[in-house]
Amino acid sequence: MKIIPAIDIIDGKCVRLTQGDYGKVKVYNENPVHVALEFQQADLEYLHLVDLNGAKKGKVVNWKVIEDIQSKTALTVDFGGGVAEEQEVEDLLELGVNQINIGSLAIKQPEKFLGWMKKYGPENFILSADVKGENVMINGWLESANFRVFDLAKQFMDHGLEYLTCTDIGSDGMLKGPNFELYKDFLSRFPTLKITASGGISSLDDLRELKKIGVYGVIIGKAIYEGKIKLSELKGL
């Protein structure tokens, strides 16, 4: 199971939201590169990097942070937040970003996303599904897409989708544990899909349970920043 610490950016700073609420922002570090280097020094290999300004605006905003993390660390980065144009896809891949998360656009413009998967390869993309119950939320978690997450996954798996990150908004930032049943349900329906769990991770026990369930990866954010999980404890899980 891949352990993937998260950095969320607003105005160039490392922040966390609670349940995706832009009104509940906590700044943890003025310099995201310093945070990324701490992850690297703890022998972690991966990073989930989110441009929250971009998610809200519908286009990538924090290019400088992306460039700095790519040039100053050796982390394998997956990036999300407002990617809407092919030029952004090309620029991100050119910078060395390993995978690009596509969320709202996959629902609003599925043909565009399918075209990108075909042109650049499905291995370069992650379908990012933010859910409340089983319903997908879009536009920075601000509105419902009236779409069940399992239907969304099936739609793109039929066209080669390999990776999906599922964030349970109800759990995210609450430090009360992830939605284990959701991931069990997902894996029973789609055993070949590489599913990354996100939202609510609060302890090493949560990570052990997710590993037992069989998820491909797990994104950890607030639990690290609030000291619930130490970086030194993550190696070897």
Secondary structure as UniProt FT lines:
FT   STRAND          2..10
FT   TURN            11..12
FT   STRAND          13..18
FT   TURN            19..20
FT   STRAND          21..29
FT   HELIX           32..41
FT   TURN            42..43
FT   STRAND          46..51
FT   HELIX           52..57
FT   HELIX           63..72
FT   STRAND          76..80
FT   HELIX           86..95
FT   STRAND          99..102
FT   HELIX           104..108
FT   HELIX           110..120
FT   HELIX           122..124
FT   STRAND          125..132
FT   TURN            133..134
FT   STRAND          135..138
FT   TURN            139..142
FT   STRAND          143..148
FT   HELIX           149..157
FT   TURN            158..160
FT   STRAND          163..168
FT   TURN            169..173
FT   HELIX           180..189
FT   TURN            191..192
FT   STRAND          194..198
FT   HELIX           204..213
FT   STRAND          217..220
FT   HELIX           222..225
FT   TURN            226..227
FT   HELIX           231..234
FT   TURN            235..236
//
